[in-house]
Amino acid sequence: MMPSIRPNLILSMAFALMIGTVGGTLALMASAPMPYLIGAFLFSAVASASDLSVRGVKPNLPMPFRNAFVAVIGVMIGGSFHPGVFDNFGVILLPLASLLVFLVLAFVMNYVVFRRIGGYDKPTAFYSSMPGGLIESITMGEKAGADMRVLSLQQFSRISMVITALPFIFLIWTGEQVGSAAGVSLATVENAPDLTDLAILAVCGIAGLLGGTAIRLPAGVLVGPLILSAAAHYFGLTDAVPPTWVLSSAQVIVGTGLGARFSGFHYKQIFRPVLLAILSVSAMLLLDAAIVVALRTVLDIPFDVLFISFAPGGVTETALIALSLNANPVFVTTLHVFRIMITVLGCAIGAKLLGGGGGLVVPFGCVTQRARLAEMSRPAS
């Protein structure tokens, strides 16, 4: 049986990657934000939802293959923790405390939107409410038994709306293009890795992936590499990040893998998540503005810098906007890295407490099992 299955799997993977690559390339040509990730996701999702096949071969990307490239993204995020990241901790302390307030309020608002207005089940509403950590929320939500198609679409809608809205907001406000729309690129500030750097980054990725999974870290395939990469960069073992082409490939593969899960997803099911995302993102940006106005009474930091530092989505795009505004991208990026890490750790702890206490009906392992049983008992459409 295996010899006949393996060629089909290879063809399915090649087909899926071809679709994702085309989507990412076209999104790049259209100057879309996070083009490789979002373009690959959209094209892959449409192909899967349309039940596209060529001579019986359908696009498919196995989870272990995708996870290997999720680890690459973890290594990239960990690269933000350079040796001087805490040098100006006194300046960032109050914004960081305010960020905690923002994250708690944003999560509560989002949960009300998705649970009460959207009518999502508890795991799906819980992980859709995370105001940061796109890959992390999807990874943890999958283990919790959330509806992966809805959760993926909800989180992609959040980040795509935020990073699309910010340049338009600043265009209206300043009258000038900012971010990637202005032609700014992080490639100019990246440190090109040599063979030693590549070896260190590879060890962070592989050891973090295996170790994070072995000790059952929340979203271990991403958090494990992130922690090791953060330590390596903070203690000065390396100051490099993975090459641009590796990061682009990782985004295509992760986006393609997520989109491939949309098999059987009807297009009419898209409208509710998109409308809920508009409501959620609008509320979070208004909350962002309100907290920044309050901070400005005691801090001599420009409104626009603080506003993009709290915006719930797009580490790369917000860093590019910071460069466009002649702001400090390290300050902005540091707050965004903390936003992701606080969100992931907070939701992981909260999920375990709620799972153990019945807040999410039953412990997550049972939720997953129950979701599978419900799926098996559902009539075929």
Legacy VTK file of the C-alpha trace (Angstrom):
# vtk DataFile Version 3.0
C-alpha trace
ASCII
DATASET POLYDATA
POINTS 381 float
0.000 0.000 0.000
2.762 2.487 0.941
4.418 2.686 -2.509
1.105 3.774 -4.056
0.321 6.276 -1.299
3.655 8.087 -1.184
3.703 9.293 -4.819
0.160 10.646 -4.390
1.203 12.488 -1.240
4.233 13.991 -2.973
2.054 15.136 -5.873
-0.507 16.601 -3.464
2.219 18.505 -1.613
3.760 19.780 -4.850
0.331 20.867 -6.092
-0.412 22.679 -2.819
2.969 24.455 -2.814
2.554 25.504 -6.425
-0.814 27.103 -5.598
0.627 28.796 -2.506
3.655 30.101 -4.370
1.491 31.583 -7.126
-0.731 33.226 -4.515
2.202 34.653 -2.578
3.895 35.945 -5.734
0.736 37.649 -7.005
0.111 39.184 -3.574
3.681 40.519 -3.610
3.140 42.024 -7.056
-0.047 43.667 -5.747
1.953 45.162 -2.813
-0.284 43.373 -0.320
0.774 43.330 3.360
2.499 40.099 4.440
2.110 38.923 0.824
3.632 35.450 1.022
1.601 34.399 4.045
-1.721 35.986 3.131
-1.471 35.324 -0.622
-0.604 31.655 -0.122
-3.391 31.289 2.438
-6.057 32.888 0.245
-5.173 30.950 -2.913
-4.843 27.671 -1.030
-8.129 28.236 0.827
-9.999 29.023 -2.403
-8.532 25.953 -4.128
-9.450 23.699 -1.201
-12.941 25.171 -0.768
-13.517 24.746 -4.518
-12.458 21.080 -4.247
-9.870 21.713 -6.964
-8.127 18.628 -8.313
-6.003 17.647 -11.327
-6.403 14.034 -12.416
-7.642 13.141 -8.968
-4.794 14.890 -7.129
-5.921 17.471 -4.549
-3.681 19.988 -2.773
-2.555 18.815 0.659
0.233 19.690 3.081
0.821 17.344 6.056
1.066 18.889 9.525
4.675 17.754 10.304
5.923 19.449 7.135
4.148 22.689 8.031
5.382 22.580 11.643
9.007 22.526 10.521
8.502 25.912 8.930
6.476 27.280 11.832
9.730 26.774 13.766
11.497 29.086 11.287
9.035 31.849 12.140
9.696 31.242 15.848
13.435 31.671 15.245
12.732 34.910 13.383
10.625 36.388 16.210
13.252 35.401 18.770
15.757 37.422 16.773
14.166 40.614 18.102
15.749 39.991 21.517
19.131 41.616 20.915
21.536 42.311 23.834
20.341 45.906 24.279
16.630 45.188 24.262
16.287 46.075 27.957
18.667 49.070 27.953
15.777 51.541 27.959
13.516 49.435 30.156
12.630 52.466 32.281
11.154 54.222 29.251
9.238 51.167 28.108
7.983 50.125 31.557
4.828 52.267 31.581
3.903 51.447 27.951
4.445 47.785 28.783
2.122 47.999 31.798
-0.425 49.791 29.626
-0.007 47.064 27.015
-1.109 44.515 29.623
-4.270 46.540 30.231
-4.877 46.803 26.492
-4.462 43.054 25.950
-6.848 42.092 28.764
-9.527 44.555 27.643
-9.086 43.643 23.962
-9.373 39.937 24.717
-12.548 40.427 26.771
-14.100 42.623 24.069
-13.227 40.114 21.371
-14.580 37.174 23.343
-17.903 38.953 23.771
-17.974 39.690 20.035
-17.163 36.141 18.940
-19.052 34.249 21.635
-22.160 36.393 22.139
-22.577 38.090 18.777
-20.901 35.522 16.546
-22.232 32.494 18.402
-18.918 30.593 18.194
-18.266 27.613 20.443
-16.029 28.386 23.446
-12.656 27.124 22.134
-13.143 28.885 18.780
-14.240 32.138 20.448
-11.383 31.914 22.973
-8.585 31.588 20.414
-10.216 33.933 17.902
-10.102 36.559 20.672
-6.317 36.536 21.007
-5.126 40.056 20.014
-1.780 38.729 18.827
0.034 35.587 17.803
-1.530 34.493 14.519
0.307 31.191 14.201
0.305 30.615 17.949
-3.455 31.044 18.315
-4.112 28.654 15.446
-1.662 26.080 16.808
-3.151 26.138 20.316
-6.709 26.354 19.027
-6.192 23.245 16.949
-5.222 21.252 20.036
-8.216 22.677 21.918
-10.746 21.440 19.361
-11.583 24.842 17.861
-13.101 25.070 14.381
-9.850 25.491 12.470
-11.404 26.951 9.340
-13.262 29.646 11.274
-10.328 30.319 13.602
-7.838 30.614 10.719
-10.112 32.956 8.815
-10.806 35.031 11.924
-7.158 35.473 12.834
-6.087 36.148 9.245
-8.874 38.719 8.989
-7.627 40.427 12.156
-4.032 40.795 11.080
-4.779 41.605 7.444
-7.301 44.301 8.432
-4.938 45.887 10.947
-1.887 45.981 8.705
-4.010 47.187 5.791
-5.800 49.836 7.860
-2.680 51.344 9.482
-1.080 52.668 6.259
-4.444 54.160 5.231
-4.910 55.757 8.652
-1.479 57.381 8.446
-2.016 58.331 4.800
-5.147 60.260 5.828
-3.424 61.661 8.914
-0.036 62.643 7.467
-0.830 62.754 3.758
2.138 60.472 3.033
2.616 56.777 2.262
4.140 54.730 5.087
5.369 51.165 5.607
5.786 48.774 2.712
3.536 51.012 0.584
6.307 53.631 0.769
8.911 51.152 -0.400
10.539 50.685 2.999
12.055 47.251 3.573
13.518 45.521 6.615
16.048 43.903 4.307
18.218 47.004 4.643
18.650 46.425 8.390
18.894 42.651 8.420
22.194 41.038 9.345
23.267 38.520 6.733
24.078 35.210 8.473
27.345 33.384 7.885
27.789 29.620 8.282
28.212 29.896 12.068
25.043 31.990 12.356
23.127 29.530 10.187
24.279 26.648 12.392
23.149 28.459 15.557
19.796 29.357 14.024
19.333 25.778 12.816
20.051 24.406 16.296
17.554 26.881 17.799
14.920 25.781 15.303
15.441 22.019 15.499
16.127 21.770 19.253
13.328 24.219 20.011
10.865 22.312 17.849
11.727 18.929 19.359
12.118 20.219 22.911
9.034 22.412 22.867
6.968 19.493 21.628
8.533 17.031 24.095
7.830 19.147 27.192
4.427 20.175 25.837
4.982 23.915 25.717
1.889 25.790 24.539
2.320 26.151 20.766
5.626 24.337 21.316
6.480 24.122 17.608
6.744 27.917 17.620
7.436 28.876 21.247
10.320 26.400 21.661
12.374 27.811 18.756
11.352 31.333 19.793
12.753 30.882 23.327
16.063 29.385 22.166
16.462 32.013 19.448
15.670 34.797 21.931
18.321 33.442 24.317
20.915 33.078 21.536
20.349 36.649 20.344
20.091 38.193 23.809
23.350 36.630 25.011
25.148 37.638 21.823
25.726 34.213 20.271
24.377 35.629 17.013
22.749 38.800 15.757
21.507 37.271 12.498
18.049 36.263 11.359
17.149 33.611 8.774
17.712 34.769 5.175
14.809 36.565 3.528
14.159 33.725 1.096
13.884 31.251 3.991
11.350 33.462 5.772
9.390 33.967 2.565
9.338 30.216 1.921
8.218 29.559 5.495
5.346 32.007 5.132
4.243 30.398 1.862
4.303 26.930 3.417
2.486 27.961 6.614
-0.134 29.907 4.639
-0.597 27.044 2.195
-0.971 24.531 5.024
-3.649 26.617 6.717
-5.529 27.234 3.481
-5.524 23.513 2.663
-7.804 22.968 5.665
-10.680 24.754 3.954
-11.854 21.677 2.077
-15.646 21.610 2.278
-15.856 25.225 3.476
-18.751 27.035 1.776
-18.179 30.594 0.605
-21.303 31.851 2.388
-19.571 30.950 5.652
-16.976 33.669 5.035
-19.217 36.689 5.558
-19.824 36.269 9.290
-16.107 35.993 10.256
-15.253 39.013 8.098
-18.027 41.145 9.596
-17.030 40.080 13.101
-13.398 40.923 12.291
-14.412 44.432 11.208
-16.241 44.916 14.508
-13.375 43.433 16.544
-10.574 45.361 14.817
-12.490 48.653 14.971
-13.046 48.212 18.710
-9.374 47.341 19.321
-8.072 50.335 17.356
-10.419 52.665 19.269
-9.205 51.115 22.530
-5.624 51.568 21.285
-6.243 55.267 20.632
-7.910 55.787 24.029
-5.020 54.208 25.960
-2.446 56.159 23.948
-4.263 59.437 24.678
-4.094 58.595 28.389
-0.395 57.679 28.138
0.415 60.924 26.352
-0.514 62.869 29.500
2.545 61.431 31.295
4.888 60.346 28.471
6.701 62.496 25.935
6.392 59.945 23.151
4.607 60.864 19.897
1.031 59.641 19.507
1.744 57.874 16.215
4.647 55.867 17.691
2.568 54.667 20.635
-0.435 53.991 18.411
1.441 51.659 16.071
3.187 50.061 19.076
-0.179 48.922 20.455
-1.835 48.054 17.124
-2.930 44.385 17.333
-1.215 42.942 14.294
1.809 42.924 12.026
5.230 43.107 13.693
6.964 43.553 10.352
4.542 46.093 8.928
4.482 48.207 12.094
8.291 48.220 12.138
8.264 49.428 8.534
5.776 52.170 9.438
8.051 53.179 12.320
10.942 53.523 9.865
8.749 55.598 7.560
7.866 57.942 10.435
11.523 58.216 11.560
10.452 56.565 14.810
12.454 54.002 16.758
11.627 50.600 15.214
13.290 48.806 18.140
10.846 50.423 20.593
7.895 49.502 18.381
9.108 45.973 17.676
9.923 45.294 21.340
6.375 46.162 22.400
4.970 43.985 19.635
7.159 41.032 20.615
5.989 41.461 24.211
2.395 41.679 22.944
2.742 38.329 21.207
4.539 36.621 24.076
2.186 37.989 26.755
-0.844 37.017 24.673
0.437 33.497 24.039
1.520 32.820 27.617
-1.564 34.479 29.110
-3.962 32.553 26.884
-2.091 29.290 27.472
-2.338 29.725 31.249
-5.940 30.926 31.041
-6.905 28.030 28.785
-5.494 25.480 31.223
-7.292 27.126 34.157
-10.558 27.323 32.246
-10.153 23.808 30.915
-9.506 22.408 34.352
-12.314 24.409 35.906
-14.924 23.749 33.291
-14.762 27.184 31.705
-14.228 25.577 28.315
-16.688 22.761 29.038
-14.082 19.999 29.485
-10.283 19.704 29.461
-8.827 20.440 26.048
-7.874 16.858 25.247
-11.518 15.890 25.732
-12.652 18.885 23.710
-10.590 17.632 20.790
-12.022 14.150 21.138
-15.548 15.505 21.381
-15.003 17.651 18.292
-13.830 14.592 16.361
-16.857 12.570 17.443
-19.163 15.429 16.455
-17.452 15.647 13.059
-17.877 11.899 12.506
-21.573 12.038 13.359
-22.245 15.004 11.049
-24.076 14.099 7.835
-22.093 14.422 4.657
-22.840 17.528 2.613
LINES 1 382
381 0 1 2 3 4 5 6 7 8 9 10 11 12 13 14 15 16 17 18 19 20 21 22 23 24 25 26 27 28 29 30 31 32 33 34 35 36 37 38 39 40 41 42 43 44 45 46 47 48 49 50 51 52 53 54 55 56 57 58 59 60 61 62 63 64 65 66 67 68 69 70 71 72 73 74 75 76 77 78 79 80 81 82 83 84 85 86 87 88 89 90 91 92 93 94 95 96 97 98 99 100 101 102 103 104 105 106 107 108 109 110 111 112 113 114 115 116 117 118 119 120 121 122 123 124 125 126 127 128 129 130 131 132 133 134 135 136 137 138 139 140 141 142 143 144 145 146 147 148 149 150 151 152 153 154 155 156 157 158 159 160 161 162 163 164 165 166 167 168 169 170 171 172 173 174 175 176 177 178 179 180 181 182 183 184 185 186 187 188 189 190 191 192 193 194 195 196 197 198 199 200 201 202 203 204 205 206 207 208 209 210 211 212 213 214 215 216 217 218 219 220 221 222 223 224 225 226 227 228 229 230 231 232 233 234 235 236 237 238 239 240 241 242 243 244 245 246 247 248 249 250 251 252 253 254 255 256 257 258 259 260 261 262 263 264 265 266 267 268 269 270 271 272 273 274 275 276 277 278 279 280 281 282 283 284 285 286 287 288 289 290 291 292 293 294 295 296 297 298 299 300 301 302 303 304 305 306 307 308 309 310 311 312 313 314 315 316 317 318 319 320 321 322 323 324 325 326 327 328 329 330 331 332 333 334 335 336 337 338 339 340 341 342 343 344 345 346 347 348 349 350 351 352 353 354 355 356 357 358 359 360 361 362 363 364 365 366 367 368 369 370 371 372 373 374 375 376 377 378 379 380
